[in-house]
Amino acid sequence: MTLSIQNIEKMLHAKRFGDNNGIIDTISIDSRSLQNNQKTLFFALVGSNNDAHIYISDLIKKGVQNFVVTHIPEGLANKAVFLVVENTLDALQKFAAHHRSLFKFPVFGLTGSNGKTIVKEWLNFLLNPDFNIIRSPKSYNSQVGVPLSVISINDKHNLGIFEAGISKMDEMEKLENIIRPTIGIITNIGTAHDEGFEDLEKKIKEKLKLFKHSKLIIYQKNKIIDALIKSKIKSFSWSFNDETADVFISKKEIQDKTTLQVRYGKENFDVQIPFQDEASVENAATCLMVLLSFKYDKKTIQNRMQWLYPVEMRLKVKNGINKTTLIDDSYSCDFQSLKIALDFLESQKQYKNKTLILSDIFQSGLSNEELYTKVAQLLKNNKVNRVIGIGETISAFKNKFTNCTTFKTTADFFLNFNYLNFVNETILIKGARHFQFEEIVSALEEKTHETILEINLNSISHNLSFFKSKLKPTTKMMVMVKAFGYGSGGFEICKLLEHHKVDYLGVAFADEGISLKNAGIVLPIMVLNPETTSFSSIIQYKLEPEIYSLKGLNAFLKIAEKRKLKHFPIHIKLDTGMHRLGFEEENLDELIAILKDNKFVTVKSVLSHMATSDDLVHQEFAHSQITLFEKLSSKLMSELQIKPIRHILNTSGISNFPQAQYDMVRLGIGLYGVSNDAEEQKYLENVGTLKSIISQIRSIQAGESVGYGRRFVANKPSKIATIPIGYADGISRHWGNALGFVTINNQKATIIGSVCMDMLMVDITEINCKEGDTVIIFGESPSVTFMAHQLQTIPYEILTSISQRVKRVFYRE
Ligand SMILES: *Cc1c(COP(=O)(O)O)cnc(C)c1O
């Protein structure tokens, strides 16, 4: 794609300000991307709480010259070319629809409640020997993701596969206009009555809008869909139980595989797939239908389908050996997803040096010469320090890259593993499936046991936006990341908060702040509880102490004077009723006398903390705290003639006392997806999922017991599973003895007997599961809030109790 800015101006019906005869060859909506350059057109999207216009001045400094905006930010007129439109998302969609209209090859549109991404990846795998395929990267299926996917079509492609996801009525028409699928596929439609839709029929009706201009629809036979499909569209249906479907399939499980017995017209044949779970079998049936509709012979179908594989779409961050961070994207390798992974690498780099381990890339639609030239340019733009290429083709193009080592096979790589000397770097591991890069991840990964705490970075962004939307536009945001980010992780979360331009971070102790600064966090950090012994490191690392007593103030001033500090930022804590830390009313005059005309420090903020913001029973007390805060802080301000940032609200304060936002709020538990208000909880997304596996399964007879003290005795023949997580990992001993449960394959398994130090046992008599299956200790269900309630504690304690021996794995969808 190369377009002049004038052409785009016409296409978008935009009003142009500025001129540079510019040529555009990339579209961006991500201000962090190092791929942004002179030829980028940046669409400043405006979400309900996030407005990308704030990034424009930074982008201009980085060389970006062309922007689609709703207004020109102050002071930037004449600094770049601006295309002003009413709505930047509409403009992006219009741009994509125009781009799509230039191509005339078959395009699949996928919709459904579950399985879209897996079916898309599998179709790509099954059809790629015969087509140059363009498909949505990852799960790019939203109002923003779809246009970005479609914009990547080029004239070498001859087949498209795009997913469309909707969450409310009236979104599908827009996506239809962009994807314009010629063939429709409906994956599992779900029976759930989703939010945003009145009933199942309305939901299906909305989804079918994607196929307004399609010639064929492939779906699992279903009366509602049958009735809704317009007669002029051809339908091609399959079923496990309705023999009137075009293709009738019976399934038979053998060992760990499933045989699909297919009856299609007069033909009868078997297809084997390496899965047994219901979802995978359904998704495979959908793929089978596509192959049939493309008239593949049964031999080819049998041959290709036996190699279907589990799809992992998430980018995961893991701790590696020798001070490395790994970004694991070891299951796919194409140009689009490489771009996304490189952006993620930049946003998560804990160590400055960036290394990429990359396999051959397939199905780009380009010649190898063109492709690897483009890849090399991409890596250069992204400032990748070293490249390790694995595969015959990438080896042949080695000289296009700087600082590049190549190996023909993954086995060759392992022969040289020790010479590659991985240390102090952030490593992106990106390979096509058959290169088996999961083995490289496993070799580089710090050894973990099977229990992990997975942290969803998308949900953190969502929750942050939710609370931001409750604030006045001028209210600043401090995010509390004490206790290792409420147990959820320090650096990775702070890096994300930095991107979202929060104003401050808060930690409890100096060493927490020091490790964040060492890792490269540049946001200002307030230390809630600075010990006198830590003052000199606080100064050295430019942390900002909360000062809560005359003794502390005098001690700090002594050091400040000795070091000849000038206006070093400090924060004054007032006690307004919590009675934990802080100056009281009677100390105020002395405090003012000491601070008056003091040049060594500057009062950056004045704060207090509420004791009852979460419980409206104590509303009156809360108001008395706010009133006292107003009085004391006003006195400080007028007598010292200063204008510090004032703040008193924590998470539940933000929700319950919006009138007391002052200049800043301090968000804590809400960021991590927990609210003490059931209504508000619905709007938050779960962040942490504590996962383990089944180590062993056994059967016991009635009368036999399980665990220490024989606290569980079976009253009937039972099946018991042992899970390797215990109270040493932070699971309360009280959670056992039938109070608590875990989730296995979407079913509740009661914890029986007492929780042991490193293990617990659950009853799986009624549950279909096997050794090695995933076990959810908490997450969506049971939720941390539910656990806390049952255990008569608060979610804070549960989250922060998870021991550091449980590895944290961060991911972005
Ligand atoms: C922990 C803490 C917060 C955040 O509280 P949440 O209830 O988690 O939002 C705010 N202010 C201070 C002083 C804190 O110690």
The ligand as an ORCA input file, in Angstrom:
! r2SCAN-3c Opt
* xyz 0 1
  C      -3.030      0.674     49.861
  C      -3.355      2.063     49.901
  C      -4.239      2.624     48.965
  C      -5.012      1.823     47.965
  O      -6.103      1.202     48.588
  P      -7.160      0.286     47.803
  O      -8.232      0.023     48.780
  O      -6.433     -0.941     47.416
  O      -7.593      1.065     46.635
  C      -4.402      3.994     48.966
  N      -3.746      4.765     49.878
  C      -2.923      4.247     50.799
  C      -2.258      5.160     51.780
  C      -2.712      2.880     50.863
  O      -1.915      2.370     51.804
*
